Each structure stands twice: as C-alpha cells, then as structure tokens.
Amino acid sequence: MDDVVRKWTDFRYLRPDDGEELRVEVGCRYDGLLATCCLEVSALDRVIFNLANNALRASAAPRVRLEIDPVEPDAVRWLVVNAIDDENQAWLSDKLGDEPQGLFEEGLSRGSHGLGLANCADFVAAAFGLNDPGLAVEEGYVGVWFGNGLFAAWAHWPALERLGEEP
C-alpha cells in the first residue's frame, strides 16, 4: 500500500493540450494489504491510472484528489475528485442525463477512445467475482457523480487483512 500512496502523492502530469502541470493529492485511511499477487496489483494499478488520467485530462483546477478509504464490508474505495468547468459539466449532462454510470460503457468519451472507464468496470467486476461489468456498476462497485463544478469517480477493490491483525 505504501508504494501506491508514494507513487501517487504529488504525482505530476503535463496536460498535452495546454502544457499545464497538474498534481495529485492523496489521502489514505486504509492501512491494510493491497493484493495477493503481482497480477492483482497490476489490475488495480490500471484502474487507478484510468480514473486519475480521466480526472487529470478534464480538471479545471491544478490539483486532483485521490482518496483511499476502507468501506464495509471488506472493500477499499479509490475515489478521484476533480474540478470541472461549465463546458464539461454541460457535456456530461447532455451525454448522460440521469445515468452518469453510462461513462463505464465502452466508447463514451470526450476526446479519447472510451476504453479506460469501461476497463475499470471490467477489472473491478472480476475482482469481486461478478460475471458482468454492468453488475459492478449496478452494485456501486464503480461509479461517478458530477455537479456543482466537481466530478468524482470511484472504484472499490477487495480489502485484505489489516496490518497487525490475525487472519
């Protein structure tokens, strides 16, 4: 867990369209183990990268926030929050209406391929043993919210034992 927090704390990103440097701020309240094997770490890293990349590309502010929190039962929520401008908020409202979770469907994107968030749903569904990424969306394991100039996207990941506790 320490390696992931260290990797993302003050992560710097140069936005290709305008060259603006953005940073990731991290808050972590989870002190457990992250994964049981390297492949699982890679899958989770991909989920975090896709959420963060989406936020960094669209952020209307120089900082993006990553929050890592334990949630019941036995999961960790990876929440990425960024400011959005009126134009992006209008686009989201127009494309998604009352169904913001549609962002997890392949092909929906503003200037990209629309695979990143769809991949998040795929990985998270597999991590929880769900046979359909749509179930990960329906059950709230992945999701988005936007309004009042903010955009938030999250993914849950199964938690392992907390450090110092007996299995």
MDAnalysis code that builds the backbone (N, CA, C; Angstrom):
import MDAnalysis as mda
import numpy as np

u = mda.Universe.empty(501, n_residues=167, atom_resindex=np.repeat(np.arange(167), 3), trajectory=True)
u.add_TopologyAttr("name", ["N", "CA", "C"] * 167)
u.add_TopologyAttr("resid", np.arange(1, 168))
u.add_TopologyAttr("resname", ["MET", "ASP", "ASP", "VAL", "VAL", "ARG", "LYS", "TRP", "THR", "ASP", "PHE", "ARG", "TYR", "LEU", "ARG", "PRO", "ASP", "ASP", "GLY", "GLU", "GLU", "LEU", "ARG", "VAL", "GLU", "VAL", "GLY", "CYS", "ARG", "TYR", "ASP", "GLY", "LEU", "LEU", "ALA", "THR", "CYS", "CYS", "LEU", "GLU", "VAL", "SER", "ALA", "LEU", "ASP", "ARG", "VAL", "ILE", "PHE", "ASN", "LEU", "ALA", "ASN", "ASN", "ALA", "LEU", "ARG", "ALA", "SER", "ALA", "ALA", "PRO", "ARG", "VAL", "ARG", "LEU", "GLU", "ILE", "ASP", "PRO", "VAL", "GLU", "PRO", "ASP", "ALA", "VAL", "ARG", "TRP", "LEU", "VAL", "VAL", "ASN", "ALA", "ILE", "ASP", "ASP", "GLU", "ASN", "GLN", "ALA", "TRP", "LEU", "SER", "ASP", "LYS", "LEU", "GLY", "ASP", "GLU", "PRO", "GLN", "GLY", "LEU", "PHE", "GLU", "GLU", "GLY", "LEU", "SER", "ARG", "GLY", "SER", "HIS", "GLY", "LEU", "GLY", "LEU", "ALA", "ASN", "CYS", "ALA", "ASP", "PHE", "VAL", "ALA", "ALA", "ALA", "PHE", "GLY", "LEU", "ASN", "ASP", "PRO", "GLY", "LEU", "ALA", "VAL", "GLU", "GLU", "GLY", "TYR", "VAL", "GLY", "VAL", "TRP", "PHE", "GLY", "ASN", "GLY", "LEU", "PHE", "ALA", "ALA", "TRP", "ALA", "HIS", "TRP", "PRO", "ALA", "LEU", "GLU", "ARG", "LEU", "GLY", "GLU", "GLU", "PRO"])
u.atoms.positions = np.array([
    [0.824, -1.189, 0.000],
    [0.000, 0.000, 0.000],
    [0.870, 1.256, 0.000],
    [1.950, 1.202, 0.774],
    [2.839, 2.363, 0.849],
    [3.386, 2.746, -0.521],
    [3.701, 1.739, -1.338],
    [4.235, 2.017, -2.678],
    [3.212, 2.755, -3.548],
    [1.956, 2.356, -3.455],
    [0.911, 3.017, -4.253],
    [0.728, 4.457, -3.791],
    [0.651, 4.661, -2.489],
    [0.478, 6.019, -1.954],
    [1.667, 6.889, -2.353],
    [2.858, 6.346, -2.228],
    [4.066, 7.094, -2.595],
    [4.057, 7.452, -4.093],
    [3.645, 6.503, -4.922],
    [3.609, 6.727, -6.375],
    [2.688, 7.880, -6.741],
    [1.519, 7.968, -6.103],
    [0.528, 8.969, -6.497],
    [0.635, 10.285, -5.743],
    [1.299, 10.296, -4.587],
    [1.424, 11.539, -3.832],
    [2.269, 12.533, -4.619],
    [1.696, 13.680, -4.894],
    [2.328, 14.742, -5.693],
    [2.715, 14.282, -7.095],
    [2.007, 13.272, -7.602],
    [2.201, 12.858, -8.991],
    [1.987, 14.079, -9.871],
    [2.876, 14.303, -10.807],
    [2.798, 15.471, -11.697],
    [2.440, 15.020, -13.099],
    [1.562, 15.787, -13.706],
    [1.046, 15.459, -15.036],
    [1.049, 16.725, -15.884],
    [1.664, 16.652, -17.049],
    [1.619, 17.766, -18.000],
    [0.522, 17.477, -19.009],
    [-0.510, 18.305, -18.978],
    [-1.631, 18.101, -19.881],
    [-1.182, 18.403, -21.302],
    [-1.382, 17.460, -22.244],
    [-0.853, 17.627, -23.602],
    [-1.459, 18.793, -24.376],
    [-2.725, 19.102, -24.151],
    [-3.354, 20.150, -24.968],
    [-2.922, 21.559, -24.602],
    [-2.596, 21.809, -23.325],
    [-2.225, 23.176, -22.940],
    [-0.910, 23.254, -22.164],
    [-0.275, 22.108, -21.868],
    [1.003, 22.092, -21.169],
    [0.916, 22.431, -19.694],
    [-0.302, 22.582, -19.160],
    [-0.452, 22.909, -17.743],
    [-0.025, 21.719, -16.888],
    [0.717, 22.014, -15.801],
    [1.120, 20.969, -14.872],
    [0.062, 20.816, -13.792],
    [-0.381, 19.592, -13.611],
    [-1.346, 19.269, -12.567],
    [-0.709, 18.297, -11.595],
    [-1.235, 18.259, -10.375],
    [-0.709, 17.373, -9.342],
    [-1.842, 16.579, -8.709],
    [-1.471, 15.414, -8.198],
    [-2.412, 14.570, -7.473],
    [-2.093, 14.680, -5.985],
    [-3.118, 14.974, -5.205],
    [-3.006, 14.951, -3.743],
    [-3.653, 13.661, -3.270],
    [-3.056, 13.008, -2.280],
    [-3.548, 11.719, -1.806],
    [-3.905, 11.788, -0.336],
    [-5.051, 11.220, -0.015],
    [-5.458, 10.995, 1.364],
    [-5.728, 9.506, 1.517],
    [-5.096, 8.863, 2.489],
    [-5.250, 7.417, 2.645],
    [-5.597, 7.082, 4.089],
    [-6.739, 6.448, 4.265],
    [-7.163, 5.996, 5.582],
    [-7.260, 4.469, 5.648],
    [-6.678, 3.801, 4.669],
    [-6.663, 2.335, 4.667],
    [-5.255, 1.863, 5.001],
    [-5.139, 0.979, 5.993],
    [-3.811, 0.521, 6.401],
    [-3.631, -0.982, 6.190],
    [-4.429, -1.558, 5.326],
    [-4.343, -2.992, 5.083],
    [-3.455, -3.334, 3.903],
    [-3.459, -4.599, 3.589],
    [-2.702, -5.092, 2.453],
    [-3.485, -4.816, 1.175],
    [-2.768, -4.801, 0.064],
    [-3.363, -4.373, -1.199],
    [-3.782, -5.518, -2.102],
    [-2.975, -6.534, -2.219],
    [-3.250, -7.595, -3.182],
    [-2.501, -8.857, -2.790],
    [-2.908, -9.971, -3.422],
    [-2.272, -11.246, -3.109],
    [-1.201, -11.641, -4.117],
    [-1.146, -10.958, -5.273],
    [-0.153, -11.306, -6.286],
    [0.130, -10.099, -7.179],
    [1.198, -10.179, -7.949],
    [1.608, -9.079, -8.830],
    [0.546, -8.771, -9.883],
    [-0.120, -9.795, -10.387],
    [-1.142, -9.585, -11.404],
    [-2.303, -8.751, -10.852],
    [-2.669, -9.023, -9.617],
    [-3.736, -8.251, -8.986],
    [-3.300, -6.802, -8.765],
    [-2.064, -6.600, -8.356],
    [-1.538, -5.238, -8.193],
    [-1.585, -4.505, -9.527],
    [-1.206, -5.188, -10.612],
    [-1.242, -4.573, -11.948],
    [-2.656, -4.183, -12.347],
    [-3.620, -5.038, -12.061],
    [-5.010, -4.737, -12.407],
    [-5.498, -3.516, -11.633],
    [-5.220, -3.485, -10.334],
    [-5.629, -2.335, -9.530],
    [-4.908, -1.072, -9.982],
    [-3.623, -1.170, -10.282],
    [-2.861, -0.022, -10.768],
    [-3.502, 0.536, -12.046],
    [-3.964, -0.342, -12.917],
    [-4.623, 0.094, -14.163],
    [-5.917, 0.845, -13.857],
    [-6.675, 0.357, -12.898],
    [-7.922, 1.025, -12.504],
    [-7.615, 2.427, -11.983],
    [-6.656, 2.527, -11.074],
    [-6.293, 3.827, -10.506],
    [-5.794, 4.761, -11.603],
    [-4.937, 4.251, -12.471],
    [-4.409, 5.068, -13.564],
    [-5.543, 5.586, -14.450],
    [-6.490, 4.726, -14.812],
    [-7.588, 5.167, -15.669],
    [-8.444, 6.236, -15.000],
    [-8.758, 6.067, -13.725],
    [-9.539, 7.080, -13.003],
    [-8.765, 8.396, -12.920],
    [-7.479, 8.307, -12.563],
    [-6.665, 9.518, -12.410],
    [-6.433, 10.203, -13.748],
    [-6.151, 9.447, -14.789],
    [-5.918, 10.029, -16.105],
    [-7.162, 10.778, -16.591],
    [-8.316, 10.190, -16.393],
    [-9.572, 10.845, -16.758],
    [-9.710, 12.173, -16.019],
    [-9.428, 12.148, -14.734],
    [-9.553, 13.362, -13.918],
    [-8.535, 14.420, -14.331],
    [-7.305, 14.010, -14.560],
    [-6.251, 14.960, -14.916],
    [-6.507, 15.600, -16.275],
    [-6.982, 14.845, -17.234],
    [-7.254, 15.391, -18.568],
    [-8.369, 16.434, -18.533],
    [-9.352, 16.247, -17.643],
    [-10.533, 17.108, -17.644],
    [-10.556, 18.140, -16.521],
    [-9.567, 18.138, -15.654],
    [-9.617, 19.002, -14.477],
    [-9.577, 20.482, -14.838],
    [-10.423, 21.242, -14.159],
    [-10.437, 22.696, -14.317],
    [-9.572, 23.367, -13.253],
    [-8.884, 22.585, -12.456],
    [-8.021, 23.117, -11.396],
    [-6.670, 22.401, -11.474],
    [-5.644, 22.979, -10.869],
    [-4.307, 22.369, -10.952],
    [-4.103, 21.158, -10.039],
    [-5.113, 20.811, -9.255],
    [-4.982, 19.670, -8.350],
    [-6.152, 18.716, -8.520],
    [-5.831, 17.427, -8.410],
    [-6.812, 16.344, -8.411],
    [-6.616, 15.611, -7.097],
    [-7.695, 15.146, -6.499],
    [-7.629, 14.487, -5.195],
    [-7.899, 12.994, -5.338],
    [-7.046, 12.162, -4.741],
    [-7.246, 10.722, -4.657],
    [-7.449, 10.371, -3.193],
    [-8.597, 9.785, -2.874],
    [-8.904, 9.357, -1.506],
    [-9.000, 7.840, -1.484],
    [-8.336, 7.226, -0.520],
    [-8.327, 5.779, -0.375],
    [-8.898, 5.463, 1.004],
    [-10.076, 4.835, 1.020],
    [-10.783, 4.616, 2.276],
    [-11.316, 3.196, 2.393],
    [-11.237, 2.621, 3.600],
    [-11.903, 1.332, 3.801],
    [-13.419, 1.554, 3.795],
    [-14.142, 0.633, 3.185],
    [-15.606, 0.672, 3.202],
    [-16.105, -0.727, 3.549],
    [-17.248, -0.767, 4.149],
    [-17.811, -2.064, 4.560],
    [-18.620, -2.649, 3.438],
    [-18.721, -3.934, 3.301],
    [-17.905, -4.904, 4.031],
    [-16.662, -5.267, 3.235],
    [-15.536, -5.157, 3.849],
    [-14.275, -5.677, 3.308],
    [-13.893, -5.174, 1.925],
    [-13.943, -3.874, 1.735],
    [-13.517, -3.289, 0.460],
    [-12.757, -1.996, 0.731],
    [-12.053, -1.550, -0.289],
    [-11.342, -0.271, -0.255],
    [-11.892, 0.558, -1.408],
    [-12.270, 1.807, -1.102],
    [-12.769, 2.702, -2.152],
    [-11.645, 3.625, -2.596],
    [-11.440, 3.679, -3.925],
    [-10.478, 4.564, -4.562],
    [-11.307, 5.650, -5.229],
    [-11.308, 6.839, -4.666],
    [-12.140, 7.947, -5.130],
    [-11.246, 9.043, -5.692],
    [-11.521, 9.440, -6.925],
    [-10.763, 10.511, -7.567],
    [-11.731, 11.667, -7.823],
    [-11.358, 12.865, -7.342],
    [-12.217, 14.037, -7.458],
    [-11.444, 15.155, -8.150],
    [-12.119, 15.796, -9.108],
    [-11.511, 16.938, -9.786],
    [-12.565, 17.997, -10.069],
    [-12.092, 19.219, -10.207],
    [-12.976, 20.318, -10.598],
    [-13.242, 20.211, -12.097],
    [-14.467, 20.566, -12.500],
    [-14.787, 20.613, -13.929],
    [-15.374, 21.975, -14.253],
    [-15.171, 22.383, -15.495],
    [-15.718, 23.667, -15.922],
    [-17.154, 23.485, -16.421],
    [-17.808, 24.591, -16.695],
    [-19.200, 24.549, -17.136],
    [-19.373, 23.773, -18.439],
    [-18.397, 23.887, -19.339],
    [-18.484, 23.189, -20.625],
    [-18.476, 21.668, -20.434],
    [-17.569, 21.168, -19.594],
    [-17.530, 19.728, -19.328],
    [-18.767, 19.254, -18.578],
    [-19.239, 20.067, -17.652],
    [-20.442, 19.682, -16.920],
    [-21.635, 19.615, -17.869],
    [-21.740, 20.573, -18.799],
    [-22.824, 20.558, -19.780],
    [-22.718, 19.329, -20.686],
    [-21.485, 18.981, -21.114],
    [-21.293, 17.795, -21.958],
    [-21.735, 16.542, -21.223],
    [-21.318, 16.410, -19.965],
    [-21.705, 15.249, -19.166],
    [-23.223, 15.164, -19.018],
    [-23.840, 16.281, -18.706],
    [-25.300, 16.295, -18.554],
    [-25.994, 15.916, -19.849],
    [-25.501, 16.448, -20.977],
    [-26.099, 16.160, -22.280],
    [-25.946, 14.691, -22.655],
    [-24.761, 14.128, -22.457],
    [-24.499, 12.740, -22.858],
    [-25.098, 11.716, -21.907],
    [-25.153, 12.062, -20.622],
    [-25.524, 11.066, -19.624],
    [-26.886, 11.288, -18.988],
    [-27.362, 12.517, -18.990],
    [-28.645, 12.798, -18.354],
    [-28.651, 12.340, -16.914],
    [-29.629, 11.511, -16.585],
    [-29.760, 10.992, -15.222],
    [-29.021, 9.670, -15.027],
    [-28.194, 9.271, -15.988],
    [-27.483, 7.995, -15.927],
    [-25.968, 8.199, -16.009],
    [-25.358, 8.841, -15.017],
    [-23.922, 9.108, -15.097],
    [-23.077, 7.840, -15.177],
    [-23.621, 6.701, -14.740],
    [-22.841, 5.460, -14.776],
    [-22.585, 4.996, -16.207],
    [-23.249, 5.639, -17.191],
    [-23.001, 5.329, -18.594],
    [-21.569, 5.593, -19.015],
    [-20.829, 6.356, -18.221],
    [-19.416, 6.580, -18.529],
    [-18.600, 5.293, -18.492],
    [-19.138, 4.259, -17.868],
    [-18.425, 2.987, -17.786],
    [-18.725, 2.078, -18.976],
    [-19.469, 2.593, -19.948],
    [-19.734, 1.832, -21.165],
    [-18.657, 2.159, -22.197],
    [-18.198, 1.148, -22.889],
    [-17.153, 1.321, -23.887],
    [-17.607, 2.274, -24.984],
    [-16.709, 3.176, -25.360],
    [-16.967, 4.073, -26.488],
    [-17.420, 5.463, -26.111],
    [-17.862, 5.681, -24.888],
    [-18.294, 7.016, -24.492],
    [-17.092, 7.782, -23.955],
    [-16.733, 8.853, -24.633],
    [-15.553, 9.617, -24.258],
    [-15.630, 11.000, -24.863],
    [-14.873, 11.881, -24.306],
    [-14.725, 13.219, -24.868],
    [-13.256, 13.393, -25.225],
    [-12.909, 12.978, -26.428],
    [-11.550, 13.161, -26.904],
    [-10.628, 11.980, -26.719],
    [-11.158, 10.811, -26.385],
    [-10.337, 9.624, -26.241],
    [-11.092, 8.458, -26.872],
    [-10.731, 7.230, -26.473],
    [-11.360, 6.049, -27.061],
    [-12.524, 5.510, -26.243],
    [-12.640, 5.958, -25.002],
    [-13.716, 5.462, -24.156],
    [-13.485, 4.060, -23.622],
    [-12.236, 3.650, -23.560],
    [-11.935, 2.309, -23.050],
    [-11.559, 2.318, -21.570],
    [-10.979, 3.412, -21.083],
    [-10.435, 3.455, -19.729],
    [-11.430, 3.142, -18.638],
    [-12.542, 3.856, -18.605],
    [-13.504, 3.609, -17.538],
    [-14.236, 2.286, -17.753],
    [-14.425, 1.879, -19.012],
    [-15.005, 0.561, -19.282],
    [-14.073, -0.527, -18.745],
    [-12.763, -0.344, -18.909],
    [-11.798, -1.297, -18.361],
    [-11.870, -1.339, -16.839],
    [-12.090, -0.188, -16.219],
    [-12.226, -0.158, -14.755],
    [-13.358, -1.079, -14.322],
    [-14.500, -0.966, -14.979],
    [-15.643, -1.809, -14.627],
    [-15.312, -3.282, -14.836],
    [-14.593, -3.602, -15.917],
    [-14.196, -4.995, -16.178],
    [-13.313, -5.541, -15.058],
    [-12.260, -4.796, -14.703],
    [-11.330, -5.254, -13.670],
    [-12.009, -5.389, -12.307],
    [-12.826, -4.396, -11.952],
    [-13.486, -4.418, -10.649],
    [-14.488, -5.575, -10.582],
    [-15.237, -5.786, -11.655],
    [-16.177, -6.914, -11.683],
    [-15.424, -8.222, -11.447],
    [-14.315, -8.405, -12.132],
    [-13.530, -9.627, -11.968],
    [-13.001, -9.763, -10.539],
    [-12.560, -8.665, -9.955],
    [-12.010, -8.709, -8.599],
    [-13.048, -9.155, -7.574],
    [-14.315, -8.818, -7.821],
    [-15.385, -9.195, -6.899],
    [-16.125, -10.453, -7.343],
    [-15.632, -11.116, -8.406],
    [-16.246, -12.353, -8.856],
    [-17.567, -12.172, -9.580],
    [-17.786, -10.992, -10.148],
    [-19.005, -10.733, -10.902],
    [-18.760, -11.092, -12.366],
    [-19.724, -11.709, -13.019],
    [-19.510, -12.157, -14.395],
    [-19.870, -11.107, -15.440],
    [-20.226, -9.895, -15.010],
    [-20.635, -8.847, -15.947],
    [-20.219, -7.490, -15.376],
    [-19.472, -6.686, -16.144],
    [-19.080, -5.370, -15.638],
    [-20.286, -4.479, -15.324],
    [-21.393, -4.719, -16.000],
    [-22.601, -3.956, -15.693],
    [-23.059, -4.160, -14.260],
    [-22.811, -5.352, -13.710],
    [-23.159, -5.610, -12.308],
    [-22.293, -4.780, -11.362],
    [-21.027, -4.567, -11.724],
    [-20.150, -3.731, -10.899],
    [-20.699, -2.305, -10.839],
    [-21.250, -1.849, -11.949],
    [-21.863, -0.517, -11.995],
    [-23.155, -0.512, -11.177],
    [-24.029, -1.484, -11.430],
    [-25.317, -1.556, -10.726],
    [-25.156, -1.665, -9.221],
    [-24.153, -2.430, -8.783],
    [-23.935, -2.648, -7.349],
    [-23.146, -1.519, -6.689],
    [-22.677, -0.536, -7.479],
    [-21.956, 0.603, -6.927],
    [-20.482, 0.354, -6.662],
    [-19.945, -0.752, -7.170],
    [-18.519, -1.005, -7.008],
    [-17.693, 0.003, -7.811],
    [-18.249, 0.500, -8.893],
    [-17.678, 1.612, -9.651],
    [-18.796, 2.625, -9.861],
    [-18.423, 3.887, -9.977],
    [-19.455, 4.889, -10.206],
    [-18.872, 6.266, -10.415],
    [-19.749, 7.162, -10.823],
    [-19.389, 8.571, -10.987],
    [-20.515, 9.437, -10.458],
    [-20.144, 10.653, -10.106],
    [-21.080, 11.692, -9.713],
    [-20.505, 13.000, -10.214],
    [-21.371, 13.905, -10.660],
    [-20.897, 15.231, -11.018],
    [-21.974, 16.249, -10.708],
    [-21.499, 17.460, -10.402],
    [-22.387, 18.574, -10.105],
    [-21.636, 19.632, -9.333],
    [-22.168, 20.846, -9.355],
    [-21.564, 21.952, -8.604],
    [-20.092, 22.150, -8.918],
    [-19.704, 21.921, -10.175],
    [-18.321, 22.147, -10.579],
    [-17.348, 21.052, -10.189],
    [-17.861, 19.912, -9.739],
    [-16.994, 18.800, -9.346],
    [-17.374, 17.535, -10.095],
    [-16.376, 16.679, -10.289],
    [-16.572, 15.360, -10.875],
    [-15.883, 14.367, -9.958],
    [-16.565, 13.292, -9.626],
    [-15.986, 12.254, -8.774],
    [-16.210, 10.901, -9.427],
    [-15.180, 10.079, -9.424],
    [-15.282, 8.709, -9.924],
    [-14.648, 7.796, -8.882],
    [-15.246, 6.624, -8.706],
    [-14.710, 5.701, -7.716],
    [-14.728, 4.277, -8.226],
    [-13.871, 3.501, -7.591],
    [-13.828, 2.059, -7.799],
    [-13.533, 1.419, -6.454],
    [-14.216, 0.337, -6.170],
    [-13.938, -0.433, -4.963],
    [-13.038, -1.601, -5.347],
    [-12.259, -2.061, -4.373],
    [-11.384, -3.205, -4.571],
    [-11.452, -4.038, -3.302],
    [-11.432, -5.357, -3.402],
    [-11.494, -6.172, -2.185],
    [-10.341, -5.857, -1.227],
    [-10.659, -5.760, 0.044],
    [-9.655, -5.499, 1.074],
    [-9.085, -6.819, 1.581],
    [-7.831, -6.786, 1.936],
    [-7.208, -7.923, 2.595],
    [-7.125, -7.602, 4.083],
    [-6.550, -8.513, 4.889],
    [-6.445, -8.256, 6.319],
    [-5.704, -6.951, 6.569],
    [-6.086, -6.314, 7.627],
    [-5.359, -5.107, 8.045],
    [-4.042, -5.508, 8.675],
    [-3.065, -4.655, 8.509],
    [-1.749, -4.941, 9.086],
    [-1.863, -5.099, 10.593],
    [-1.210, -6.092, 11.101],
    [-1.189, -6.316, 12.551],
    [-2.348, -7.142, 13.053],
    [-3.309, -7.491, 12.223],
    [-4.442, -8.315, 12.676],
    [-4.222, -9.744, 12.256],
    [-4.721, -10.650, 13.060],
    [-4.641, -12.068, 12.737],
    [-5.667, -12.385, 11.653],
    [-5.318, -13.273, 10.684],
    [-6.289, -13.646, 9.646],
    [-7.449, -14.427, 10.191],
])
